[in-house]
Structure formats: C-alpha cells, structure tokens
Amino acid sequence: MAVAVQANLVQVRTAEARKCGADSVVVDVNVPSPGAVLKCREALIDHRLLSEYTIEELHLRMREVWGQYCLMRWLFSTNSTKEPTNFAELPPDAELRCDSVIDVKLAEIEGLFWRLRFEQRRRFDDEYVKSPRFEEDLKLAETIPAKAFDKPASDASDAALVFAACEYAGMLGALRWARDRRRVWGEPGLMEVGDRPF
C-alpha cells in the first residue's frame, strides 16, 4: 500500500504541475516514482479522474495524499531522513511500528485533526458557536496544541487550515487502515474525526 500511495503522490503532483505550473505546486518534494505497482492497485487514483479535477481539487487531493505518504514513512520508520522514501526499495521484510506505538500515534492524529476541525467550525459555523457545547469544546481545544504549517491553529489562515486538515485526514485514514486490516482503503468514514477527540 505504501508503494501505491507513493505512486498516487507522484501522479497527483504531476497533474498539479501540468494544470497550474511547476512553480505553484502545493508540495515541493521530489518523490521518485516507485515504478510498477503490483499490489493494492485498487488504491491507485484513476488518471482520467485527475484530469477532470479543478486546480483547487488537485491542491486538496495533493495534501491528502501527502499526509498518507508521510504517515507511511512514519509507519516504516523512514521519516528520520530528509530524503524522500522510495517504498519500492524497502526489503520485503521491512518492519512496521508496533501496535502500541501505532495506537498512541492514532490518538495524537485524531486529537490534532479534531482541533483543526474545531477551529474551522468556530470560524464558519455560527450555530455551533451559539450552542451549549461550544464552551466545553473550546476548553478542550485550548489544551490541544495543533498547528497548521508552523502557526497555531487559531492564528492560521483559512487556506492553511484546510490544507492541514486534508493532510491529517490522509494520515488518519492511512493509520486506521494499517491498524485494522479489516478496514477497506478509502472506505466512507475512514478519514473522519468524531465530535470528541478522545
């Protein structure tokens, strides 16, 4: 699946560069093509679908797939280097992190993603801000130090919040899939965060 994610990242980045120019790509990391994807081909993004995306849709999809790629790097402990990981070159017996560490990471990603979504709701959902639940959620949100591109969530621009939320959605879906192999890649709800982070 990591190879399929890498192939998706290369494919979305190429489509994005074609549509809006190489200087305006959202993720400027030269991830190599993994070559032929022999397994988990059902996870590959249809290139015809990508050609129909608007520039905005490509940017959002790029952030989602970037989140998946970064999560896979963490899962295989290859994220300590600045060099992009080519998952096609990992040995067949490459080890994943253990379940207990994955569970901690899952809780962290769910909490941070919830915090970003809270900030979006606070800005754009007047009914939520007026609801009795808002004050309780605000107190909880203040304890979660989420950032969107090096700025605290409360100080980030609307666009930065959207991009960061897409990355966390990608990470969350990939980690939930890795933690529970009964899950189907891309299934509905896999990237959603609930009303409470913990």
Buried (B, 14 or more C-beta within 10 A) or exposed (E): BBBBBBBBBBBBBBBBBEBBEEEEBBBEEEBBBBEEBEEBEEBBBEEEEBEEBEEEBBBBBBBBBBBBBBBBBBBBEBEEEEEBBBBBEBEEEEEBBEEEEBEEBBEBBBBBBBBBBBBBBBEEEEEEBEEEEBEEBEEBBEEBEBBBEEEEBBEBEEEBBBBBBBBBBBBBBBBBBBBEEEBEBEEEEBBEBEEEBE
